[in-house]
Amino acid sequence: MTQKTPDTVNLTIQEYAAVFQAPPKKYTEERLIDWERVEAKLQNEMEWTQEGAAHIAALAREYGAFVLRNALALADVLGIEDGSLGL
């Protein structure tokens, strides 16, 4: 397991928070996210490719933080830095 993973994740969260407006603490179904805008920002401000931006946005939208935290933990323990998609 990588000892620096929590630091890396916290830095990445800070980087994304600087680009994207933080959502309200209480999530409501009425709050809509403009996913096209999110993907455009990922491409233009975070330097993702179009395909990578679409995948990363879909992962966030479809799975959310709970599942992705667990996937991150598993990938870290198994030493998987870049997945099979190579994004």
Secondary structure as UniProt FT lines:
FT   TURN            3..4
FT   HELIX           5..19
FT   TURN            29..30
FT   HELIX           35..46
FT   HELIX           50..78
FT   TURN            84..85
//
